Amino acid sequence: METFDILEQKILKLLDTIDNLEGEKRKLTDKIKEKEEEARRLTGEIEGLLAERDQAKVKIADLIKRIEEY
């Protein structure tokens, strides 16, 4: 009977370890989702800033052209 008790304890410990690992996996999955959302937000922000930069370049080029023509 002692062998079965040892086996039962090992199985219970294994199940507890599995539960802990599943909890850690959920936390890491949530963290990955948060980082992906942050990356998407930052990518959008960068694209907006690049568009603003391009607009500024066009305006500056236009101003330079007007000054040269004056």
N, C-alpha and C positions, 0 to 999 in steps of 0.2 A: 504494500500500500504506500510505502514511503516514496517509491519511484513515481507513482501517480501524483503525489503531492508536489514533488519537485517539478514534474512536467507541467502541472497546473500553474505553479508559481511562474515558471518560465513563460508560459503562454500568456498569463495575465500581464506580466512585465512587457512582453512583446506588443500586446494590444495597447497598453499604455503608451509605449514608444510610438506606435503608429498614430495614435490620437495626437500626441505632441507634434509629430512631424506634419500631420495634416493641418494643424493649427498654424505652424510656421509657414507652410506652403501658402495658406490663405493670406497670411500677413504679407508675404513676399509678393504674391500675385496682386494684392491691392496696391502695394508700393510701386510695382511695375506700371500698373494702370495710371497711378498718379503721375509718375515720371513721364509716361507717354503723353498724357494730357498736357503736362507742362512743356514738353518738347514741341507739341503742336502749337501751343499758344505762343511760345517763343519764336517758332518758325514764322507764324503769321505776323508777329511784331517785327521781325527782321525784314520780311517782305514789304511791310508798310514803310519801314525806314528806308529801304532801298528805293522804293517808288518816290518817296519824298526827296531823296538825294538826286534822283534822275530829274525830277521837276526843277529842283534848284539849279542843276547844271544847265538845263534848257533856258531858264530865266537869266542866268548869268551870261550865257553865250549871247542871248538876245540883247542884253544890256551892253555888252562889249561891242556887239555889231552896231548898235545905235550910236555909241560913243565914237566908234571909228568912222561912221558915216557923217557925223556931225562936223 
